[in-house]
Structure formats: C-alpha cells, structure tokens
Amino acid sequence: MRRYAWIVLPLIALLLAACGTVAMPEWSAVAQETRVALAATSEHLTEIAPTATPTATETPIPTATFTATATPLPTTAPTQAPTVEAAAPTGLPTAASAGGAGDPLVYVGPGDLARGQALFNEVRGEVNFACVTCHYFNQEAQLIGPGLLNVSRWALENIQGQTPQEYIHTSIMTPSAYVVAGYPDGLMPQIYAQIFTEQQIEDLVAYVMSLKS
C-alpha cells in the first residue's frame, strides 16, 4: 500500500491545484432585495397579528310577544228596518191641475186614479179579458169598442142631462143605457155592476176621466 502512496498523493495535489477554490453561491441584487422585503413583511405581520381569539357573543332574542286586539263590533242592532214609501203614480192629472172644483172635466169623488188604472189593465176571469183589451186608452180610434182618450170631453159635447163623470159611471154599470152610434148594443159585458164594487167603479171612472190629450 505504501508503494502506491507516492503515486496517489501527487495526483491529489495536482487535482486540487487544477480545480482551485470552490466558489460560494451569491444572491443577485434583485433576489437579495426580494429576500429582504419578504423578511420585513413577515416581521410586520407578526407584529400586527391579534393576540387574543375573539369569542362570538349571542344576541339575545326578544322575549316580548304582541297580542292582537280585536276591534269591538257594534252591540246595538237596528231596532227597525228602514222603510221606503211607494212613490205616488205620476202623469195622472188631479182636480187641482185639471181646472179645480166645478170643472165638469175634473173627477170629483172617492175614486183613486192609480187603482183605476190597475183595474183597467186587469184581466177579469168572469169575462176573460180586461178593459184595455177592447178600448184604447191613448187614442180616440176604435179598437173593439171606442177609444177612451178625451171621452170626458166627448161626453160633455154629446150627452145631454148627464155630466161626463155620470155618463162614464153609467156606461160601466149599464152599458146599454147609451149606445154610441156605429157600435152594436151588447158589445160591452153587462155584468160589471156585479163583479166590481162601488169603490172599484169609482176608481175606474177617476182613471177614465184622466185620459186627456
């Protein structure tokens, strides 16, 4: 082994001389600045880091409850339902509007115009038709019997010894007492005196006398 030492040692010495000193790595200027900045940032974060861990606090839940209050209802009930009075029929003349008392064309008596109008349009079972079936109320022309418009004026001019009101009353009670020219006797039923009361006859007279143009 010793005989090779004089060969190996000189070779090692030559290799070391050839290689020289191994260079240590150096940081470049940019890398050095980056390293310094990172160190400073780390130090600053360490300084400002919170030292205590925050604990969550519970927010108290409201314990008050709201109770709805009922609106009181009226306790007093109406004692009586409102009443509506029926309007009086319009368009039918009265004694005052037609000339006043003493005028032969004005009805005077207990008859009621509205009731008479209803009777005039009512079909009577005893004769199976109504007055309006045979008489126009708004014309003087013939229907089956003569038209009754202005009949009170016609009676005033053509009937002697009776007022228009008396003539109309008689014509309902006893139609054959006076037969208008051109119309046969017996055309009008003869039984109205039996099927109508005196009040109903007066109601019809009041209505017929109101038929004026």
Secondary structure, DSSP 8 states (H G I E B T S, - for coil): -HHHHHHHHHHHHHHHHHH---------HHHHHHHHHHHHHHHHHHHHS-SS--------------------------SS----------S---HHHHT-TT-TTS--SS--HHHHHHHHT--BTTTTB-HHHH--SS-SS-SSS---TTHHHHHHHH-SSS-HHHHHHHHHH-GGGS--TTS-TT-S-S-HHHHS-HHHHHHHHHHHHT---
